[in-house]
Amino acid sequence: MLTAAPEPQQRVEQPMPAPTSRRPLPGLARARVRAYLTQRELAEKAGVSVGTVARVEQGYPASLISAQRLADALGTTVEHLQEKEPQS
């Protein structure tokens, strides 16, 4: 008696967020200050506008592209920048 081979498991892929998705980065100002950078210096290093840096530091969400550029310029990850300020 022959048995059928089991069907291969299908890989369930998570949908990638749209590149226009936006993320708050509450840890951006802390990371920038620790890197001894001004908003202007970070903006130039990341290839974003000074206004973008200022708005994100005020709590407005950043596009995923801007978030990644800022994280790269600071030598960290977007996930790290998404962490809230530590409680004192």
C-alpha positions, -999 to 999 in steps of 0.1 A, spaced: 0 0 0 14 34 -10 10 65 11 10 99 -4 39 121 4 31 148 29 24 182 14 53 207 20 45 233 46 37 266 31 57 295 43 35 322 58 50 356 49 42 387 68 32 416 46 59 443 45 48 477 57 43 503 30 73 526 26 50 554 35 42 539 69 52 563 97 69 556 130 73 577 161 109 579 173 108 590 209 145 580 214 158 602 186 167 633 206 185 612 232 205 593 206 214 625 188 226 643 220 246 612 230 263 613 195 272 650 202 253 661 171 232 692 165 199 688 146 215 703 116 246 680 117 223 649 121 201 661 92 231 665 69 246 632 79 213 614 74 203 632 42 170 646 56 159 681 63 165 699 96 127 703 98 123 665 96 147 661 126 129 688 145 94 674 139 104 639 147 120 650 180 87 669 188 68 636 185 56 636 149 62 602 132 89 598 106 85 579 73 102 545 74 128 558 49 136 588 71 136 566 102 161 542 86 184 571 74 184 587 109 191 553 125 220 547 101 235 581 106 234 575 144 248 539 141 218 523 156 185 507 146 150 521 141 138 498 169 162 514 193 150 549 183 114 537 188 121 530 225 106 555 249 128 575 272 138 556 303 119 564 335 139 582 362 
